[in-house]
Amino acid sequence: MDYAQKVAVVTGASSGIGYVTARAFAERGSIVVGVARREGLLQKLAEECRTHSPASGYLAGDLGDREFAERVIGDTVQRHGRVDFLVNNAAISKHKQFYHMTADEAEYVMRVNFLSCVWTTMAAIPHMLRQGGGSIVNISSFAAKVSPPRETMYAASKAAMNAFSEGLWNDLAGSNIHVSVINPGPIDTEIWLKEDEPVAYHGPKYPPEIVTDAIFEAIEKRRHEFTVPRRNPQLVMARFLRLFFPSVLRYGIARMEPVPGEIVDRARARAARGKRLGELDEG
Ligand SMILES: NC(=O)c1ccc[n+]([C@@H]2O[C@H](COP(=O)([O-])OP(=O)(O)OC[C@H]3O[C@@H](n4cnc5c(N)ncnc54)[C@H](OP(=O)(O)O)[C@@H]3O)[C@@H](O)[C@H]2O)c1
Protein backbone atom coordinates (compact mmCIF):
# COMPACT_ATOMS: atom_id res chain seq x y z
CA MET A 1 0.00 0.00 0.00
CA ASP A 2 1.37 3.37 -1.02
CA TYR A 3 0.38 5.99 1.57
CA ALA A 4 2.48 8.84 0.20
CA GLN A 5 0.48 11.91 -0.81
CA LYS A 6 -2.77 10.16 0.09
CA VAL A 7 -5.14 12.04 2.38
CA ALA A 8 -6.20 10.60 5.74
CA VAL A 9 -8.96 12.06 7.92
CA VAL A 10 -8.68 10.81 11.51
CA THR A 11 -11.41 11.84 13.95
CA GLY A 12 -10.74 11.92 17.68
CA ALA A 13 -7.11 12.76 16.88
CA SER A 14 -6.37 14.99 19.89
CA SER A 15 -5.54 12.04 22.19
CA GLY A 16 -5.25 8.27 22.57
CA ILE A 17 -5.77 5.94 19.63
CA GLY A 18 -6.59 8.77 17.21
CA TYR A 19 -3.42 10.68 18.07
CA VAL A 20 -1.17 7.65 17.58
CA THR A 21 -2.99 6.69 14.37
CA ALA A 22 -2.82 10.18 12.86
CA ARG A 23 0.92 10.31 13.52
CA ALA A 24 1.37 6.86 11.97
CA PHE A 25 -0.37 7.99 8.75
CA ALA A 26 1.95 11.02 8.60
CA GLU A 27 5.01 8.79 9.17
CA ARG A 28 3.89 6.79 6.13
CA GLY A 29 3.75 9.99 4.07
CA SER A 30 0.00 10.65 4.07
CA ILE A 31 -1.43 14.14 4.45
CA VAL A 32 -3.29 14.01 7.78
CA VAL A 33 -6.38 15.97 8.77
CA GLY A 34 -6.85 15.49 12.53
CA VAL A 35 -10.30 16.24 13.95
CA ALA A 36 -11.45 16.83 17.54
CA ARG A 37 -12.59 19.68 19.82
CA ARG A 38 -9.37 20.56 21.72
CA GLU A 39 -7.54 22.83 19.31
CA GLY A 40 -4.30 23.12 21.32
CA LEU A 41 -3.77 19.36 21.17
CA LEU A 42 -4.61 19.27 17.46
CA GLN A 43 -2.04 22.01 16.80
CA LYS A 44 0.60 19.93 18.57
CA LEU A 45 -0.39 16.86 16.53
CA ALA A 46 -0.29 18.85 13.28
CA GLU A 47 3.23 20.10 14.09
CA GLU A 48 4.40 16.52 14.67
CA CYS A 49 2.71 15.30 11.48
CA ARG A 50 4.23 18.12 9.41
CA THR A 51 7.76 16.88 10.15
CA HIS A 52 6.87 13.88 7.95
CA SER A 53 4.06 15.27 5.81
CA PRO A 54 4.19 19.08 5.48
CA ALA A 55 0.63 19.59 4.20
CA SER A 56 -0.97 18.00 7.28
CA GLY A 57 -3.38 20.04 9.40
CA TYR A 58 -6.47 19.83 11.56
CA LEU A 59 -10.10 20.89 11.91
CA ALA A 60 -11.42 21.70 15.38
CA GLY A 61 -15.10 21.26 16.23
CA ASP A 62 -17.83 19.12 17.71
CA LEU A 63 -18.60 16.01 15.66
CA GLY A 64 -21.94 15.74 17.42
CA ASP A 65 -22.94 18.58 15.11
CA ARG A 66 -23.87 17.23 11.65
CA GLU A 67 -22.93 20.42 9.84
CA PHE A 68 -19.38 20.24 11.26
CA ALA A 69 -19.03 16.49 10.55
CA GLU A 70 -19.97 17.05 6.90
CA ARG A 71 -17.73 20.11 6.66
CA VAL A 72 -14.74 18.00 7.80
CA ILE A 73 -14.93 16.10 4.52
CA GLY A 74 -15.87 19.14 2.40
CA ASP A 75 -12.98 21.25 3.72
CA THR A 76 -10.54 18.34 3.38
CA VAL A 77 -11.41 17.80 -0.28
CA GLN A 78 -11.41 21.52 -1.00
CA ARG A 79 -7.94 21.87 0.49
CA HIS A 80 -6.29 18.61 -0.60
CA GLY A 81 -8.40 17.52 -3.57
CA ARG A 82 -9.23 14.02 -2.24
CA VAL A 83 -9.91 11.79 0.76
CA ASP A 84 -8.39 8.31 0.69
CA PHE A 85 -8.65 7.13 4.30
CA LEU A 86 -11.41 7.98 6.75
CA VAL A 87 -10.87 6.73 10.31
CA ASN A 88 -14.00 7.32 12.39
CA ASN A 89 -12.51 7.13 15.86
CA ALA A 90 -13.98 9.97 17.99
CA ALA A 91 -16.16 8.88 20.91
CA ILE A 92 -17.22 9.53 24.47
CA SER A 93 -18.03 6.75 26.90
CA LYS A 94 -20.66 8.13 29.34
CA HIS A 95 -20.04 5.46 31.94
CA LYS A 96 -22.90 5.91 34.41
CA GLN A 97 -25.95 4.26 35.92
CA PHE A 98 -28.78 4.42 33.42
CA TYR A 99 -30.99 5.91 36.16
CA HIS A 100 -28.61 8.91 36.10
CA MET A 101 -28.66 9.46 32.34
CA THR A 102 -30.66 12.29 30.78
CA ALA A 103 -32.32 11.96 27.37
CA ASP A 104 -30.01 14.71 26.08
CA GLU A 105 -26.93 12.75 27.20
CA ALA A 106 -28.24 9.57 25.56
CA GLU A 107 -28.83 11.44 22.30
CA TYR A 108 -25.39 13.10 22.41
CA VAL A 109 -23.63 9.73 22.80
CA MET A 110 -25.39 8.51 19.66
CA ARG A 111 -24.57 11.70 17.76
CA VAL A 112 -20.85 11.68 18.61
CA ASN A 113 -20.16 7.95 18.61
CA PHE A 114 -22.42 6.73 15.83
CA LEU A 115 -24.11 9.42 13.77
CA SER A 116 -20.90 11.42 13.22
CA CYS A 117 -19.49 8.30 11.55
CA VAL A 118 -22.59 8.08 9.31
CA TRP A 119 -22.33 11.79 8.42
CA THR A 120 -18.60 11.76 7.56
CA THR A 121 -19.02 8.50 5.64
CA MET A 122 -21.95 9.81 3.58
CA ALA A 123 -19.99 12.95 2.80
CA ALA A 124 -16.85 10.98 1.84
CA ILE A 125 -18.39 8.31 -0.43
CA PRO A 126 -19.01 10.56 -3.47
CA HIS A 127 -15.39 11.75 -3.39
CA MET A 128 -14.09 8.21 -2.99
CA LEU A 129 -16.27 7.07 -5.90
CA ARG A 130 -15.00 9.92 -8.05
CA GLN A 131 -11.34 9.19 -7.29
CA GLY A 132 -11.73 5.43 -7.81
CA GLY A 133 -11.78 4.09 -4.22
CA GLY A 134 -10.84 4.56 -0.60
CA SER A 135 -10.86 2.99 2.87
CA ILE A 136 -13.21 3.69 5.76
CA VAL A 137 -12.17 2.30 9.15
CA ASN A 138 -14.60 2.58 12.03
CA ILE A 139 -13.25 2.28 15.57
CA SER A 140 -15.93 0.50 17.55
CA SER A 141 -15.42 -1.39 20.82
CA PHE A 142 -15.63 -4.84 22.35
CA ALA A 143 -18.66 -3.27 24.07
CA ALA A 144 -20.47 -3.74 20.74
CA LYS A 145 -20.15 -7.50 21.32
CA VAL A 146 -20.63 -7.73 25.10
CA SER A 147 -22.39 -4.81 26.75
CA PRO A 148 -20.44 -3.82 29.91
CA PRO A 149 -22.33 -2.67 33.02
CA ARG A 150 -23.12 1.08 33.23
CA GLU A 151 -22.27 1.58 29.53
CA THR A 152 -25.68 1.06 27.99
CA MET A 153 -25.65 4.01 25.58
CA TYR A 154 -21.96 3.56 24.74
CA ALA A 155 -22.54 -0.13 23.91
CA ALA A 156 -25.65 0.76 21.88
CA SER A 157 -23.73 3.38 19.89
CA LYS A 158 -20.93 0.91 19.17
CA ALA A 159 -23.32 -1.93 18.25
CA ALA A 160 -24.97 0.50 15.80
CA MET A 161 -21.54 1.29 14.37
CA ASN A 162 -20.83 -2.42 13.82
CA ALA A 163 -24.18 -3.02 12.11
CA PHE A 164 -23.63 0.10 9.98
CA SER A 165 -20.13 -1.09 9.00
CA GLU A 166 -21.36 -4.55 8.04
CA GLY A 167 -24.24 -3.14 6.01
CA LEU A 168 -21.93 -0.67 4.32
CA TRP A 169 -19.49 -3.43 3.39
CA ASN A 170 -22.36 -5.13 1.55
CA ASP A 171 -23.75 -1.99 -0.02
CA LEU A 172 -20.41 -0.69 -1.29
CA ALA A 173 -19.38 -3.99 -2.93
CA GLY A 174 -17.86 -3.35 -6.36
CA SER A 175 -17.08 0.31 -5.60
CA ASN A 176 -13.45 -0.20 -4.48
CA ILE A 177 -14.36 1.52 -1.20
CA HIS A 178 -13.34 -0.84 1.57
CA VAL A 179 -15.05 -0.72 4.98
CA SER A 180 -13.53 -2.12 8.19
CA VAL A 181 -14.50 -2.10 11.83
CA ILE A 182 -12.10 -2.59 14.76
CA ASN A 183 -13.35 -3.67 18.19
CA PRO A 184 -10.72 -2.70 20.78
CA GLY A 185 -10.71 -4.22 24.26
CA PRO A 186 -9.26 -2.18 27.15
CA ILE A 187 -6.70 0.29 25.76
CA ASP A 188 -4.53 2.53 27.89
CA THR A 189 -5.78 6.02 26.99
CA GLU A 190 -7.26 9.02 28.77
CA ILE A 191 -10.81 7.83 28.04
CA TRP A 192 -10.63 5.99 31.38
CA LEU A 193 -10.03 9.31 33.19
CA LYS A 194 -13.11 10.94 31.70
CA GLU A 195 -15.70 8.53 33.10
CA ASP A 196 -18.75 10.10 34.77
CA GLU A 197 -18.89 7.44 37.52
CA PRO A 198 -16.27 5.02 38.94
CA VAL A 199 -15.29 2.08 36.74
CA ALA A 200 -14.94 -1.39 38.29
CA TYR A 201 -12.49 -2.67 35.66
CA HIS A 202 -8.89 -2.70 36.94
CA GLY A 203 -7.44 -5.37 34.66
CA PRO A 204 -4.70 -4.99 32.06
CA LYS A 205 -4.86 -2.24 29.46
CA TYR A 206 -3.09 -2.45 26.13
CA PRO A 207 -1.14 0.25 24.25
CA PRO A 208 -3.05 2.25 21.60
CA GLU A 209 -0.51 1.12 18.98
CA ILE A 210 -2.19 -2.30 18.77
CA VAL A 211 -5.31 -0.59 17.45
CA THR A 212 -3.27 1.50 14.99
CA ASP A 213 -1.56 -1.67 13.73
CA ALA A 214 -4.99 -3.29 13.24
CA ILE A 215 -6.17 -0.23 11.27
CA PHE A 216 -3.25 -0.55 8.83
CA GLU A 217 -3.69 -4.30 8.59
CA ALA A 218 -7.39 -3.82 7.82
CA ILE A 219 -6.57 -1.30 5.08
CA GLU A 220 -3.72 -3.30 3.55
CA LYS A 221 -5.26 -6.77 3.72
CA ARG A 222 -8.80 -5.52 3.11
CA ARG A 223 -10.00 -7.22 6.27
CA HIS A 224 -13.47 -6.31 7.45
CA GLU A 225 -13.40 -6.86 11.21
CA PHE A 226 -10.79 -7.19 13.97
CA THR A 227 -11.01 -7.53 17.72
CA VAL A 228 -7.82 -6.39 19.48
CA PRO A 229 -6.07 -7.69 21.50
CA ARG A 230 -6.70 -10.91 19.67
CA ARG A 231 -5.81 -13.47 22.32
CA ASN A 232 -6.88 -11.92 25.62
CA PRO A 233 -8.42 -14.89 27.53
CA GLN A 234 -11.16 -12.76 29.17
CA LEU A 235 -12.32 -11.36 25.83
CA VAL A 236 -12.21 -14.77 24.16
CA MET A 237 -14.24 -16.29 27.02
CA ALA A 238 -16.75 -13.42 26.98
CA ARG A 239 -17.22 -13.83 23.20
CA PHE A 240 -17.71 -17.58 23.61
CA LEU A 241 -20.30 -17.14 26.37
CA ARG A 242 -22.07 -14.34 24.47
CA LEU A 243 -22.42 -16.60 21.43
CA PHE A 244 -23.39 -19.87 23.10
CA PHE A 245 -24.52 -19.10 26.69
CA PRO A 246 -25.67 -15.46 26.74
CA SER A 247 -27.74 -15.83 29.92
CA VAL A 248 -24.70 -17.26 31.80
CA LEU A 249 -22.70 -14.24 30.70
CA ARG A 250 -25.43 -11.79 31.79
CA TYR A 251 -25.74 -13.40 35.24
CA GLY A 252 -21.95 -13.49 35.62
CA ILE A 253 -21.61 -9.79 34.79
CA ALA A 254 -24.50 -8.87 37.11
CA ARG A 255 -22.80 -10.75 39.96
CA MET A 256 -19.39 -9.21 39.30
CA GLU A 257 -20.72 -5.65 39.20
CA PRO A 258 -24.13 -5.55 40.90
CA VAL A 259 -26.29 -2.43 41.00
CA PRO A 260 -26.18 -1.21 44.65
CA GLY A 261 -29.60 -1.42 46.35
CA GLU A 262 -29.40 2.21 47.48
CA ILE A 263 -29.06 3.38 43.87
CA VAL A 264 -32.31 1.59 43.01
CA ASP A 265 -34.02 2.93 46.15
CA ARG A 266 -33.04 6.51 45.32
CA ALA A 267 -34.17 6.13 41.71
CA ARG A 268 -37.50 4.77 42.98
CA ALA A 269 -37.87 7.70 45.39
CA ARG A 270 -37.20 10.20 42.58
CA ALA A 271 -39.72 8.39 40.36
CA ALA A 272 -42.29 8.64 43.17
CA ARG A 273 -41.73 12.44 43.12
CA GLY A 274 -42.40 12.49 39.36
CA LYS A 275 -38.76 12.97 38.26
CA ARG A 276 -37.50 11.85 34.86
CA LEU A 277 -34.34 9.75 34.49
CA GLY A 278 -31.27 11.88 35.10
CA GLU A 279 -33.10 14.48 37.24
CA LEU A 280 -30.95 13.87 40.28
CA ASP A 281 -31.89 16.79 42.52
CA GLU A 282 -33.40 15.43 45.70
CA GLY A 283 -36.07 18.16 46.01
N1 LIG B 1 -9.49 3.12 25.42
C1 LIG B 1 -10.24 2.03 25.41
O1 LIG B 1 -10.18 1.20 26.34
C2 LIG B 1 -11.17 1.78 24.26
C3 LIG B 1 -11.80 0.52 24.20
C4 LIG B 1 -12.70 0.28 23.17
C5 LIG B 1 -12.93 1.24 22.20
N2 LIG B 1 -12.30 2.44 22.28
C6 LIG B 1 -12.62 3.44 21.25
O2 LIG B 1 -11.44 3.98 20.73
C7 LIG B 1 -11.72 5.29 20.23
C8 LIG B 1 -10.67 6.26 20.74
O3 LIG B 1 -10.75 6.34 22.14
P1 LIG B 1 -9.49 6.56 23.06
O4 LIG B 1 -9.40 5.41 23.96
O5 LIG B 1 -8.33 6.94 22.25
O6 LIG B 1 -10.01 7.77 23.97
P2 LIG B 1 -9.66 9.31 24.02
O7 LIG B 1 -8.21 9.51 24.22
O8 LIG B 1 -10.60 9.88 25.01
O9 LIG B 1 -10.03 9.80 22.56
C9 LIG B 1 -11.32 10.20 22.18
C10 LIG B 1 -11.17 11.22 21.08
O10 LIG B 1 -12.47 11.60 20.62
C11 LIG B 1 -12.53 13.01 20.58
N3 LIG B 1 -13.90 13.46 20.78
C12 LIG B 1 -14.72 13.15 21.81
N4 LIG B 1 -15.89 13.79 21.67
C13 LIG B 1 -15.80 14.52 20.52
C14 LIG B 1 -16.69 15.41 19.87
N5 LIG B 1 -17.91 15.68 20.33
N6 LIG B 1 -16.27 15.99 18.71
C15 LIG B 1 -15.03 15.76 18.23
N7 LIG B 1 -14.15 14.92 18.81
C16 LIG B 1 -14.53 14.30 19.97
C17 LIG B 1 -11.62 13.47 21.71
O11 LIG B 1 -11.13 14.77 21.49
P3 LIG B 1 -11.68 16.11 22.12
O12 LIG B 1 -12.01 15.85 23.55
O13 LIG B 1 -10.52 17.05 21.94
O14 LIG B 1 -12.86 16.49 21.30
C18 LIG B 1 -10.47 12.48 21.56
O15 LIG B 1 -9.59 12.93 20.58
C19 LIG B 1 -13.14 5.63 20.69
O16 LIG B 1 -14.02 5.39 19.63
C20 LIG B 1 -13.38 4.63 21.79
O17 LIG B 1 -14.75 4.34 21.96
C21 LIG B 1 -11.43 2.74 23.29
The ligand as a Gaussian input file, in Angstrom:
#p B3LYP/6-31G(d) Opt

LIG

0 1
 N       -9.491000       3.115000      25.424000
 C      -10.238000       2.029000      25.406000
 O      -10.178000       1.195000      26.336000
 C      -11.174000       1.779000      24.262000
 C      -11.801000       0.524000      24.197000
 C      -12.697000       0.280000      23.168000
 C      -12.925000       1.236000      22.199000
 N      -12.298000       2.438000      22.283000
 C      -12.619000       3.436000      21.254000
 O      -11.439000       3.976000      20.725000
 C      -11.717000       5.290000      20.228000
 C      -10.666000       6.257000      20.739000
 O      -10.754000       6.338000      22.141000
 P       -9.489000       6.558000      23.062000
 O       -9.398000       5.414000      23.959000
 O       -8.326000       6.937000      22.249000
 O      -10.009000       7.767000      23.969000
 P       -9.660000       9.309000      24.020000
 O       -8.211000       9.509000      24.218000
 O      -10.599000       9.885000      25.012000
 O      -10.032000       9.804000      22.564000
 C      -11.315000      10.201000      22.180000
 C      -11.165000      11.222000      21.076000
 O      -12.465000      11.603000      20.617000
 C      -12.528000      13.014000      20.581000
 N      -13.900000      13.463000      20.781000
 C      -14.725000      13.149000      21.807000
 N      -15.894000      13.787000      21.670000
 C      -15.802000      14.518000      20.520000
 C      -16.689000      15.408000      19.865000
 N      -17.910000      15.677000      20.332000
 N      -16.268000      15.988000      18.710000
 C      -15.029000      15.755000      18.232000
 N      -14.153000      14.918000      18.814000
 C      -14.532000      14.301000      19.965000
 C      -11.615000      13.468000      21.714000
 O      -11.126000      14.770000      21.490000
 P      -11.677000      16.115000      22.119000
 O      -12.014000      15.852000      23.552000
 O      -10.518000      17.052000      21.938000
 O      -12.856000      16.493000      21.304000
 C      -10.475000      12.481000      21.564000
 O       -9.587000      12.931000      20.584000
 C      -13.138000       5.630000      20.694000
 O      -14.018000       5.386000      19.628000
 C      -13.385000       4.633000      21.790000
 O      -14.752000       4.336000      21.957000
 C      -11.427000       2.740000      23.287000

